[in-house]
Amino acid sequence: MEKATFGAGCFWGVENFFAEVPGVVDAVSGYAGGHVEHPSYRQVCTGTTDHAEVVEVTFDPARVHYAKLVELFFKMHDPTTLNRQGPDVGTQYRSVIFTHSPEQERIAREELEKARGRHSKPVVTTIEPAKTFWRAEDYHQDYFVKNQGHSCHVTYAELEGK
């Protein structure tokens, strides 16, 4: 198994999206990229911890390649909005890929260039080395399943036409 970490706005929709992808074993909401240890949701929402809301994806590379996950990441959100996705505004909602290896960084940069070719506005997604992942509070995990909500992100089935 391998890990991939993505920030694309509110983690509820990102988690829900990646949980549907064949080959993904687990998708967990959390925080990464900041300077506070064990941050809480309240702290992250202030924008002062520098954390992004992210999803740590555990996947089977024999079933889904990392490049496919990055390609889906760029298609499932708007990577041209700085520190914003839909109604969610703040640095915690930034578009970011945290890479876990030099190979992941190489692939992410290739996919970033492809994404730039698909958008008329500049793509603002950053690519950074993975930092400590802090699991979000339990009430954030599987949020849409628990609350029968609807994601503000496109679903995997919608994106793939299934």
MOTA-V96225 format. One record per helix or strand of 3 or more residues. SS is the DSSP state (H for helix, E for strand). FROM is the first residue (numbers start at 1). LEN is the number of residues. If there is no record, write none. Layout:
ss: (SS & SS)
from: (FROM & FROM)
len: (LEN & LEN)
//
This chain:
ss: (E & H & E & H & E & H & H & E & H & E & H & H & H)
from: (2 & 11 & 24 & 41 & 52 & 66 & 91 & 95 & 102 & 126 & 138 & 143 & 156)
len: (7 & 9 & 9 & 5 & 8 & 11 & 3 & 5 & 17 & 4 & 3 & 5 & 5)
//
